[in-house]
């Protein structure tokens, strides 16, 4: 339940860069992985049937399918000496991507990524401590203190690297005209709290467009 749109067209890449950022799009190929119900439903129609799954379950299955493909593409590319950058904001600019790439209804952009030969070999970025990701025998809930300590690990590394500053990737505050948090304080914790705490994205609704 996935399809991939690939382009080397400089004009199309420049258009995508308006919304996803210019820095990663220096790669030679931009690829857009989509959840594709349209093709599946066409196959079902050929056999004189209709899709009986609701969009909730179809979305789960489609996201799984497309995600496996995208990750395996990156692994295969790296085996050939290529570098890659995932661009996870694709669903937020669905209308623009659908117009640019002539994507029909029942096909939903899930994730973009660029492939090219890397100009540098950056160090691995900080991750949530393993003890909060790997749970042996039962799920272990985080305490408030553990959450704060984990955020400190994530924030310190990305601020030191200047990650969001290089991308100019700060998410705007919807409730304020000025931003009290400068880039030397803007870390992963602030980023995800703005991303997920200021209004969501209805993936299922966008599939119907």
C-alpha positions as CSV (number, residue, x, y, z in Angstrom):
1,X,0.0,0.0,0.0
2,X,2.7,2.4,-0.9
3,X,3.9,4.4,-4.0
4,X,7.0,6.5,-4.5
5,X,7.4,9.6,-6.5
6,X,11.0,10.5,-7.4
7,X,12.3,13.7,-9.0
8,X,15.6,15.2,-10.0
9,X,13.8,18.3,-11.5
10,X,15.5,21.4,-10.0
11,X,12.3,23.4,-10.2
12,X,10.2,20.7,-8.4
13,X,12.9,20.4,-5.7
14,X,13.0,24.2,-5.3
15,X,9.2,24.2,-4.8
16,X,9.5,21.5,-2.2
17,X,12.3,23.4,-0.4
18,X,9.9,26.3,0.2
19,X,8.1,24.2,2.7
20,X,10.5,21.5,3.9
21,X,13.7,23.6,4.1
22,X,16.6,24.2,1.7
23,X,19.4,22.6,3.6
24,X,18.5,18.9,3.1
25,X,17.4,19.3,-0.5
26,X,20.9,19.6,-1.9
27,X,20.6,15.8,-2.5
28,X,20.5,14.7,-6.1
29,X,17.1,12.9,-5.8
30,X,14.0,13.8,-3.8
31,X,11.7,10.9,-3.1
32,X,8.2,11.1,-1.7
33,X,6.7,7.9,-0.1
34,X,2.9,7.8,-0.1
35,X,0.3,5.6,1.4
36,X,-1.6,4.4,-1.7
37,X,-5.2,3.2,-1.3
38,X,-6.1,4.2,-4.8
39,X,-4.1,1.4,-6.5
40,X,-5.2,-1.2,-4.0
41,X,-8.8,-0.3,-4.5
42,X,-8.4,-0.5,-8.2
43,X,-7.1,-4.0,-7.9
44,X,-10.1,-4.9,-5.7
45,X,-12.5,-3.3,-8.2
46,X,-11.0,-5.4,-11.0
47,X,-12.2,-8.4,-9.1
48,X,-15.7,-6.9,-8.8
49,X,-15.4,-6.2,-5.1
50,X,-15.2,-3.1,-2.9
51,X,-12.8,-2.2,0.0
52,X,-14.6,-3.2,3.2
53,X,-11.9,-1.9,5.6
54,X,-12.5,1.4,7.2
55,X,-9.9,4.2,6.8
56,X,-8.7,3.9,10.4
57,X,-7.4,0.3,9.9
58,X,-6.4,1.1,6.3
59,X,-4.2,4.0,7.6
60,X,-2.5,1.7,10.2
61,X,-1.7,-0.9,7.5
62,X,-0.7,1.6,4.9
63,X,1.6,3.5,7.3
64,X,3.3,0.3,8.3
65,X,3.8,-0.8,4.7
66,X,5.1,2.6,3.5
67,X,7.4,3.0,6.6
68,X,9.0,-0.4,6.0
69,X,9.7,0.5,2.4
70,X,11.2,3.9,3.2
71,X,13.5,2.5,5.9
72,X,14.7,-0.3,3.7
73,X,15.3,2.1,0.8
74,X,17.6,4.1,3.1
75,X,19.4,1.0,4.3
76,X,19.9,-0.1,0.7
77,X,21.1,3.3,-0.4
78,X,23.6,3.6,2.5
79,X,25.0,0.2,1.4
80,X,25.8,1.8,-1.9
81,X,27.6,4.7,-0.3
82,X,24.7,7.2,-0.5
83,X,23.5,9.4,2.2
84,X,19.9,10.3,3.0
85,X,17.8,12.6,5.1
86,X,14.2,11.9,6.0
87,X,11.7,14.8,5.7
88,X,8.9,13.9,8.1
89,X,6.9,17.1,7.6
90,X,5.5,16.0,4.3
91,X,1.9,15.3,5.7
92,X,1.7,18.9,6.9
93,X,2.1,20.2,3.3
94,X,-0.2,17.7,1.7
95,X,-2.1,20.2,-0.5
96,X,1.1,21.6,-2.0
97,X,2.6,18.2,-2.6
98,X,-0.6,16.9,-4.2
99,X,-0.7,19.8,-6.6
100,X,3.0,19.7,-7.4
101,X,3.1,15.9,-8.1
102,X,-0.5,15.5,-9.3
103,X,-1.4,13.1,-6.6
104,X,-4.9,11.8,-6.7
105,X,-7.5,11.2,-3.9
106,X,-6.8,8.2,-1.7
107,X,-3.1,8.7,-2.0
108,X,-1.4,10.4,1.0
109,X,2.1,11.8,1.3
110,X,3.7,10.1,4.3
111,X,7.4,11.0,4.3
112,X,10.0,12.5,2.0
113,X,13.7,11.9,1.8
114,X,16.6,13.0,-0.3
115,X,19.4,10.7,-1.6
116,X,22.8,11.9,-2.6
117,X,26.5,11.4,-1.9
118,X,27.3,12.9,1.5
119,X,29.6,15.9,1.8
120,X,30.3,15.1,5.5
121,X,30.0,12.3,8.0
122,X,28.2,13.8,11.0
123,X,28.4,12.2,14.4
124,X,25.3,10.4,15.6
125,X,22.7,12.7,17.3
126,X,21.7,12.2,20.9
127,X,18.9,9.8,21.5
128,X,16.4,9.1,24.3
129,X,18.3,6.9,26.8
130,X,17.9,3.2,26.0
131,X,16.4,2.4,29.4
132,X,13.4,4.5,28.5
133,X,13.0,2.8,25.1
134,X,13.8,-0.8,25.7
135,X,11.4,-2.4,28.3
136,X,12.2,-5.9,29.6
137,X,9.3,-8.1,30.6
138,X,6.9,-5.2,31.2
139,X,6.4,-1.5,30.3
140,X,8.2,0.9,32.6
141,X,6.5,4.3,32.9
142,X,8.8,7.4,33.2
143,X,8.7,9.6,36.3
144,X,8.6,13.3,35.9
145,X,12.3,13.5,37.0
146,X,13.3,10.9,34.4
147,X,11.5,12.7,31.7
148,X,13.3,15.9,32.6
149,X,16.7,14.2,32.6
150,X,16.0,12.5,29.3
151,X,15.1,15.9,27.8
152,X,18.3,17.4,29.1
153,X,20.3,14.8,27.2
154,X,18.4,15.4,24.0
155,X,18.4,19.2,24.3
156,X,22.1,19.6,25.2
157,X,23.3,17.6,22.1
158,X,21.1,19.3,19.6
159,X,21.6,22.8,20.9
160,X,25.4,22.3,21.0
161,X,25.3,21.1,17.4
162,X,23.1,24.0,16.4
163,X,20.7,21.6,14.7
164,X,17.6,23.7,14.6
165,X,19.5,26.9,14.0
166,X,21.1,25.4,10.8
167,X,17.7,24.3,9.6
168,X,16.0,27.5,10.8
169,X,13.5,24.9,12.0
170,X,11.9,26.6,14.9
171,X,8.1,26.0,15.1
172,X,6.2,29.2,15.5
173,X,4.1,29.8,18.6
174,X,0.4,30.2,17.6
175,X,-0.6,32.0,20.7
176,X,2.2,34.7,20.8
177,X,3.5,37.3,18.4
178,X,7.0,37.2,19.7
179,X,9.1,34.1,20.6
180,X,10.7,34.1,24.1
181,X,12.9,31.1,23.3
182,X,16.1,31.8,21.3
183,X,17.9,29.2,19.2
184,X,20.6,28.7,21.9
185,X,17.7,27.5,24.2
186,X,15.6,25.8,21.6
187,X,16.1,22.1,21.9
188,X,14.3,18.8,21.1
189,X,11.9,19.1,24.1
190,X,10.7,22.6,23.0
191,X,10.4,21.4,19.4
192,X,8.2,18.4,20.1
193,X,6.0,20.2,22.6
194,X,5.2,22.9,20.0
195,X,4.8,20.3,17.3
196,X,2.3,18.1,19.1
197,X,0.9,20.7,21.5
198,X,-0.5,23.3,19.1
199,X,-3.0,21.4,17.1
200,X,-2.8,18.1,15.3
201,X,-3.0,16.6,11.9
202,X,-5.9,14.4,10.8
203,X,-4.2,11.8,8.6
204,X,-7.4,9.9,7.8
205,X,-9.2,13.1,6.8
206,X,-6.4,14.1,4.4
207,X,-6.6,10.7,2.7
208,X,-10.0,11.6,1.5
209,X,-8.9,14.7,-0.2
